[in-house]
Amino acid sequence: MALQRLVAITSCPTGIAHTYMAAEALSKAAGEAGISIKVETQGSIGAENVITAEEAAGADAVIIAADTNVIEDRFVGKPIVHASTGDAIRNAAALIAQAGRLVEAAGAAPVAAAPAAQADYLASVAAAKASRKTRQAGPYKHLMNGVSFMIPFVVAGGILIALSFAFGIHAYEKQGTLAAALFQIGAQNAFALFVPILAGYIAYSIADRPGLAPGMIGGLLATQVGAGFLGGIIAGFVGGYLALWMVRTIHLPRSLQGLMPVLIVPLVTSLVVGLVMIYVVGEPVKAINTGLTDYLKGMSGGSAIVLGLVMGLMMAFDMGGPVNKAAYTFAVGLLASNVYTPMAAVMAAGMTPPLGLALATRLAPRKFTSEEKEAGETAWVLGLAFITEGAIPFAAADPFRVIPSIMTGSAITAAMSMAFGIQLRAPHGGVFVLPIPNVITDLPLYVLTIVVGTVVTAAVVSLLKRPVQEPEATVALAEPSAA
């Protein structure tokens, strides 16, 4: 049985670039292979191009290219290829070939029907878990699921706080003013929610809806007891795995099963997680947070430069992947503790890879293909907006030269930012938030660090890359297709 019809889902933690780049790569590769495909993107604005039940039933195979937890109930019984968005961007053709092999192996065997909706709570949860029995998402995907839901709260809250500073660094203290209103929305509401949202959706990723209540309650307690961001992560995992264990192991008589989702699971898990946060986790994690905050606030000289180098290398290493997200999440978590220097370093280091590669296409045009030069025009905008993923097309085409180059530029940028002690109060937005008064402590020096990192990146990549020889159009038409 040959592969003819594919459906796919792509999703990354931020839902901005990787999600759509992976979708584009899969669509292009499927078209070249003569295979029909529909790709659903689960991005920052929700699900788009949604796969219907009929399309799911008619598909020969499914590709899930996601860095977050994706519910797969629609595809029970279908051959499924699991991959990251990075895998899809780098080698979509290989994923489609893998799907084809799964279809051939399945042969003409009948496809199991998707489970019907059931009133029985335990049965419905078991059916949902059965659809993912061939894999476990693992702690990383659960964490990234929480981060993906958290980021809009952080970005909206952070920029609103930055806007309040435009009226003066202490203007928000005067009640009744617009600055106070902006600060209230951003700091006292959006920022107050981001740890509970993080914890709640980590738990949701682990246990579905049963995990949401204990996760969010534990996350809110984490902020109240001073455990902060780290405490929220702990609450999410404890609440999620506890809810999952209860759903899988507690079997009540049928007459009492309706009490599980509305009473027993949320009550018991919330109680346990709450007590753990108050009596076990709270004080130790608070002490860790306080120690880390004091250390970072007092950091200067060599130690600041080393931290900057590490964060810069992480931001450029996988351009929006898990290592990049780890550095970004670290910096965002410190904003709630009023530590702003890592955020400045991380954002600058995330801007320079696409900016440096865009500049390189101008400085050394003979070393880039026509497609890469066109991508360079887009990379200017992506870099200015702090979307590091703009460097991916270049890295995918020549990883052994491009990745070391952008890591070098980002490391220098972040190290300079930390050495200068530059503080940034906005968690995203790139250059578009820098003109807001008081959002950055030293705008000229910050612009200098970004410019230096951009130039270093462009210089190194221009030095390492070799000139390309693009074939003439007539020759390309005469060549047999690689597919």
WOUR-V447464 format. One record per backbone hydrogen bond with DSSP energy under -1.0 kcal/mol. CO is the residue of the C=O (numbers start at 1). NH is the residue of the N-H. Records with the same first field share a line. If there is no record, write none. Layout:
CO=NH  NH
//
This chain:
4=36
5=60  61
6=38
7=63
8=40
9=65
10=42
11=67
15=44
17=21
18=22
19=23
20=24
21=25
22=26
23=27
24=28
25=29
26=30
27=31
28=32
29=33
30=35
31=34
36=6
38=8
40=10
41=48
43=46
46=43
48=41
52=56
53=57
54=58
61=7
62=81
63=9
64=83
65=11
72=75
73=76
75=78
79=62
81=64
83=66
84=88
85=89
86=90
87=91
91=95
92=96
93=97
94=98
95=99
96=100
97=101
98=102
99=103
100=104
101=105
102=106
103=107
106=109
120=124
121=125
122=126
123=127
124=128
125=129
126=130
127=131
129=132
130=133
132=135
138=142
139=143
140=144
141=145
142=146
143=147
144=148
145=149
146=150
147=151
150=154
151=155
152=156
153=157
154=158
155=159
156=160
157=161
158=162
159=163
160=164
161=165
164=167
165=168
168=171
170=173
171=174
174=177
177=181
178=182
179=183
180=184
181=185
182=186
183=187  188
185=190
186=191
189=193
193=197
194=198
195=199
196=200
197=201
198=202
199=203
200=204
201=205
202=206
203=207
204=208
208=211
209=212
211=215
212=216
213=217
214=218
215=219
216=220
217=221
218=222
219=223
220=224
221=225
222=227  228
227=231
228=232
229=233
230=234
231=235
232=236
233=237
234=238
235=239
236=240
237=241
238=242
239=243
240=244
241=245
242=246
243=247
244=248
245=249
246=250
253=256
256=259
257=260
259=263  264
260=265
263=267
264=268
265=269
266=270
267=271
268=272
269=273
270=274
271=275
272=276
273=277
274=278
275=279
276=280  281
277=282
281=285
282=286
283=287
284=288
285=289
286=290
287=291
288=292
289=293
290=294
291=295
292=296
293=297
294=298
301=305
302=306
303=307
304=308
305=309
306=310
307=311
308=312
309=313
310=314
311=315
312=316
313=317
321=325
322=326
323=327
324=328
325=329
326=330
327=331
328=332
329=333
330=334
332=335
334=337  339
335=338
340=344  424
341=345
342=346
343=347
344=348
345=349
346=350
347=351
348=352
351=355
352=356
353=357
354=358
355=359
356=360
357=361
359=363
360=364
364=367
365=368
366=468
369=373
370=374
371=375
372=376
374=378
375=379
376=380
378=382
379=383
380=384
381=385
382=387
383=386
384=431
387=390
388=391
389=392
391=395
392=396
393=397
394=398
398=401  402
399=403
401=405
402=406
403=407
404=408
405=409
406=410
407=411
408=412
409=413
410=414
411=415
412=416
413=417
414=418
415=419
416=420
417=422
423=441
429=432
430=433
433=436
436=439
439=425
442=446
443=447
444=448
445=449
446=450
447=451
448=452
449=453
450=454
451=455
452=456
453=457
454=458
455=459
456=460
457=461
458=462
459=463
460=464
461=465
472=476
473=477
474=478
475=479
//
